């Protein structure tokens, strides 16, 4: 279990952080995921990679955490901590940086599209593995990936970024 945790905890944390966008919740999710793995290790059938199984558990836990979080009301302190996303001179300069612009455009994608892009490009999962993690048909993964790329190209174009990357 220690070796499994050592190999995969960073990947699980980063994936959950991208889904829940809160470090403390993501850290809690790591504990929950590996506790479930400990309890359900005998149920692992080996039909997919261990990392795929872990990310599927992580996704389920993250979505549950998001549902719970939506039910909680914002207090004044939390509301004040929400970042104002309107453009300012600093943001205008940041748009010229392709890497920053790409990250910003990724956050503008729908959660479904962002999740598929994250799994395919950042976690290097195949369409088959993504379908298993998310629990949707492979063709749906392909369709979402197509529209996510299309939307991303539009967003990058609107941000003044050409399609060609150096």
C-alpha positions as CSV (number, residue, x, y, z in Angstrom):
1,X,0.0,0.0,0.0
2,X,2.9,2.3,0.8
3,X,4.4,1.7,-2.7
4,X,1.0,2.3,-4.3
5,X,0.5,5.5,-2.4
6,X,4.0,6.7,-3.2
7,X,3.6,6.1,-6.9
8,X,0.1,7.6,-7.4
9,X,-0.7,10.1,-4.7
10,X,0.6,13.1,-6.6
11,X,-1.4,12.1,-9.7
12,X,-4.5,11.6,-7.6
13,X,-4.0,14.9,-5.9
14,X,-3.5,16.9,-9.1
15,X,-6.5,15.3,-10.7
16,X,-8.8,15.9,-7.7
17,X,-7.5,19.5,-7.4
18,X,-8.4,20.2,-11.1
19,X,-11.9,18.9,-10.4
20,X,-12.6,20.5,-7.0
21,X,-10.3,23.5,-7.2
22,X,-9.6,23.5,-3.5
23,X,-6.4,22.2,-2.0
24,X,-7.8,21.2,1.3
25,X,-10.6,19.2,-0.3
26,X,-8.2,17.6,-2.7
27,X,-6.0,16.5,0.2
28,X,-9.0,15.0,2.0
29,X,-9.9,13.2,-1.2
30,X,-6.5,11.6,-1.4
31,X,-7.1,10.1,2.1
32,X,-10.6,8.9,1.1
33,X,-9.4,7.4,-2.2
34,X,-6.5,5.4,-0.7
35,X,-8.7,4.3,2.2
36,X,-11.2,3.0,-0.3
37,X,-8.5,1.3,-2.2
38,X,-7.3,-0.4,1.0
39,X,-10.8,-1.6,1.7
40,X,-11.7,-2.6,-1.8
41,X,-8.3,-4.0,-3.0
42,X,-9.8,-7.4,-3.5
43,X,-12.4,-6.1,-5.9
44,X,-9.8,-4.8,-8.3
45,X,-10.2,-7.1,-11.3
46,X,-7.2,-6.0,-13.3
47,X,-9.2,-5.1,-16.4
48,X,-7.6,-1.7,-16.5
49,X,-4.4,0.0,-15.2
50,X,-4.2,0.7,-11.5
51,X,-3.9,4.4,-12.3
52,X,-7.2,4.2,-14.3
53,X,-8.9,2.6,-11.3
54,X,-7.5,5.1,-8.9
55,X,-8.6,8.1,-11.1
56,X,-12.1,6.6,-11.5
57,X,-12.4,6.4,-7.7
58,X,-11.0,9.9,-7.4
59,X,-13.5,11.3,-9.9
60,X,-16.4,9.7,-8.0
61,X,-15.2,11.1,-4.7
62,X,-14.6,14.6,-6.2
63,X,-18.0,14.8,-7.8
64,X,-19.6,13.8,-4.5
65,X,-17.6,16.5,-2.7
66,X,-18.6,19.1,-5.3
67,X,-22.3,18.1,-4.8
68,X,-21.9,18.6,-1.1
69,X,-20.1,21.9,-1.5
70,X,-22.8,23.3,-3.7
71,X,-25.3,22.8,-0.9
72,X,-23.2,24.9,1.5
73,X,-23.9,28.6,1.5
74,X,-21.1,31.1,1.0
75,X,-20.3,33.2,4.1
76,X,-19.0,36.7,3.8
77,X,-15.3,35.7,4.1
78,X,-15.5,33.1,1.4
79,X,-17.5,35.5,-0.9
80,X,-14.8,38.1,-0.4
81,X,-12.1,35.6,-1.3
82,X,-13.6,34.9,-4.7
83,X,-11.4,36.4,-7.4
84,X,-12.7,39.1,-9.6
85,X,-12.0,37.9,-13.2
86,X,-12.5,41.2,-15.0
87,X,-9.6,42.3,-17.1
88,X,-7.1,44.7,-15.6
89,X,-3.7,45.8,-17.0
90,X,-2.0,42.9,-15.4
91,X,-4.4,40.5,-17.0
92,X,-4.0,42.1,-20.4
93,X,-0.2,41.5,-20.2
94,X,-0.8,37.9,-19.0
95,X,-2.9,37.2,-22.1
96,X,0.1,37.7,-24.2
97,X,1.9,34.8,-22.5
98,X,0.7,31.7,-24.4
99,X,1.0,29.3,-21.5
100,X,-1.1,31.5,-19.2
101,X,-3.6,32.1,-22.0
102,X,-3.9,28.4,-22.6
103,X,-4.6,27.7,-18.9
104,X,-7.2,30.4,-18.8
105,X,-8.9,29.1,-21.9
106,X,-8.9,25.6,-20.4
107,X,-10.8,26.9,-17.4
108,X,-13.4,28.4,-19.7
109,X,-14.3,25.0,-21.1
110,X,-17.3,23.2,-19.7
111,X,-16.5,20.8,-16.8
112,X,-17.2,17.8,-19.0
113,X,-14.9,19.0,-21.8
114,X,-12.2,20.2,-19.3
115,X,-12.3,16.7,-17.6
116,X,-11.8,14.9,-20.9
117,X,-8.9,17.2,-21.9
118,X,-7.3,16.8,-18.5
119,X,-7.4,13.0,-18.7
120,X,-6.2,12.8,-22.3
121,X,-3.5,15.4,-22.4
122,X,-2.3,15.8,-18.8
123,X,-2.8,12.3,-17.5
124,X,-2.0,10.7,-20.9
125,X,-5.0,8.3,-20.8
126,X,-6.4,6.6,-23.9
127,X,-9.9,7.2,-25.1
128,X,-10.8,3.7,-23.7
129,X,-9.3,4.5,-20.3
130,X,-11.1,7.9,-20.2
131,X,-14.4,6.2,-21.0
132,X,-13.9,3.8,-18.2
133,X,-12.9,6.5,-15.7
134,X,-15.8,8.8,-16.6
135,X,-18.3,6.0,-17.1
136,X,-19.4,7.0,-20.6
137,X,-19.1,5.3,-24.1
138,X,-15.8,5.7,-26.0
139,X,-17.6,7.6,-28.8
140,X,-18.9,10.1,-26.3
141,X,-15.3,10.7,-25.2
142,X,-14.3,11.2,-28.8
143,X,-17.1,13.6,-29.4
144,X,-16.4,15.6,-26.2
145,X,-12.7,15.8,-27.1
146,X,-13.6,17.0,-30.6
147,X,-15.8,19.8,-29.3
148,X,-13.4,20.7,-26.5
149,X,-10.6,21.1,-29.1
150,X,-12.9,23.2,-31.3
151,X,-14.0,25.4,-28.4
152,X,-10.4,25.7,-27.1
153,X,-9.2,26.9,-30.6
154,X,-12.0,29.5,-30.6
155,X,-11.1,30.7,-27.1
156,X,-7.4,30.9,-28.0
157,X,-8.1,32.8,-31.2
158,X,-10.3,35.3,-29.2
159,X,-7.3,35.7,-26.8
160,X,-5.1,36.6,-29.8
161,X,-3.2,33.3,-29.8
162,X,-2.5,31.8,-33.2
163,X,-3.0,28.0,-33.7
164,X,0.7,27.4,-34.5
165,X,2.8,26.9,-31.4
166,X,6.6,27.5,-31.6
